[in-house]
């Protein structure tokens, strides 16, 4: 069963529960939401994600290669 969606207001002092999930589990929904310009992604634009340092290095190298192409 999918977790319930909860909407947080600005004055909500409760912190959302944090969970660990494999990147592969959330990658397709994120890609789909970005391709279809879903507004809810902007709500999370300033949220921090914890990722392995080697994944960060690979992503930054990929970004530099794409920018120079």
C-alpha positions as a Markdown table, in Angstrom:
| # | Residue | x | y | z |
|---|---|---|---|---|
| 1 | Unk | 0.0 | 0.0 | 0.0 |
| 2 | Unk | 1.3 | 3.5 | -0.9 |
| 3 | Unk | 2.0 | 5.9 | 1.9 |
| 4 | Unk | -0.6 | 8.6 | 2.4 |
| 5 | Unk | 0.2 | 12.1 | 1.0 |
| 6 | Unk | 0.4 | 14.8 | 3.6 |
| 7 | Unk | 0.3 | 18.5 | 2.9 |
| 8 | Unk | 2.4 | 20.7 | 5.2 |
| 9 | Unk | 1.6 | 24.4 | 5.7 |
| 10 | Unk | 4.3 | 27.0 | 6.5 |
| 11 | Unk | 3.3 | 27.2 | 10.1 |
| 12 | Unk | 3.4 | 23.4 | 10.6 |
| 13 | Unk | 6.1 | 22.8 | 13.2 |
| 14 | Unk | 6.1 | 19.0 | 12.8 |
| 15 | Unk | 9.0 | 17.8 | 10.7 |
| 16 | Unk | 8.2 | 15.3 | 8.0 |
| 17 | Unk | 9.3 | 11.7 | 8.6 |
| 18 | Unk | 12.5 | 10.9 | 6.8 |
| 19 | Unk | 13.0 | 7.5 | 5.1 |
| 20 | Unk | 15.7 | 5.9 | 3.1 |
| 21 | Unk | 14.8 | 4.5 | -0.4 |
| 22 | Unk | 16.8 | 3.2 | -3.3 |
| 23 | Unk | 17.3 | 5.8 | -6.0 |
| 24 | Unk | 15.8 | 3.4 | -8.5 |
| 25 | Unk | 12.6 | 3.4 | -6.7 |
| 26 | Unk | 12.0 | 7.2 | -7.0 |
| 27 | Unk | 13.9 | 8.0 | -10.2 |
| 28 | Unk | 11.2 | 7.2 | -12.7 |
| 29 | Unk | 8.5 | 9.3 | -10.9 |
| 30 | Unk | 11.0 | 12.2 | -10.6 |
| 31 | Unk | 11.9 | 12.0 | -14.3 |
| 32 | Unk | 8.3 | 11.8 | -15.3 |
| 33 | Unk | 7.3 | 14.7 | -13.1 |
| 34 | Unk | 10.2 | 16.8 | -14.5 |
| 35 | Unk | 9.4 | 16.0 | -18.1 |
| 36 | Unk | 5.8 | 16.9 | -17.6 |
| 37 | Unk | 6.6 | 20.1 | -15.6 |
| 38 | Unk | 4.7 | 19.1 | -12.5 |
| 39 | Unk | 4.4 | 22.1 | -10.2 |
| 40 | Unk | 4.9 | 20.0 | -7.0 |
| 41 | Unk | 8.6 | 19.6 | -7.8 |
| 42 | Unk | 9.2 | 23.3 | -7.1 |
| 43 | Unk | 7.9 | 22.7 | -3.6 |
| 44 | Unk | 10.9 | 20.5 | -2.9 |
| 45 | Unk | 13.5 | 22.4 | -4.8 |
| 46 | Unk | 15.3 | 23.7 | -1.7 |
| 47 | Unk | 15.1 | 20.4 | 0.2 |
| 48 | Unk | 18.4 | 18.7 | 0.8 |
| 49 | Unk | 19.0 | 15.1 | -0.3 |
| 50 | Unk | 21.8 | 12.9 | 1.1 |
| 51 | Unk | 23.5 | 10.9 | -1.6 |
| 52 | Unk | 26.7 | 9.0 | -1.8 |
| 53 | Unk | 29.8 | 11.1 | -2.6 |
| 54 | Unk | 30.6 | 9.0 | -5.6 |
| 55 | Unk | 27.2 | 9.5 | -7.1 |
| 56 | Unk | 27.6 | 13.2 | -6.6 |
| 57 | Unk | 31.0 | 13.1 | -8.4 |
| 58 | Unk | 29.5 | 11.2 | -11.3 |
| 59 | Unk | 26.6 | 13.6 | -11.7 |
| 60 | Unk | 28.8 | 16.7 | -11.6 |
| 61 | Unk | 31.2 | 15.1 | -14.1 |
| 62 | Unk | 28.2 | 14.3 | -16.4 |
| 63 | Unk | 26.9 | 17.8 | -16.1 |
| 64 | Unk | 30.3 | 19.3 | -17.0 |
| 65 | Unk | 30.6 | 17.0 | -20.1 |
| 66 | Unk | 27.1 | 17.9 | -21.2 |
| 67 | Unk | 27.8 | 21.7 | -20.8 |
| 68 | Unk | 31.0 | 21.5 | -22.8 |
| 69 | Unk | 29.3 | 19.5 | -25.7 |
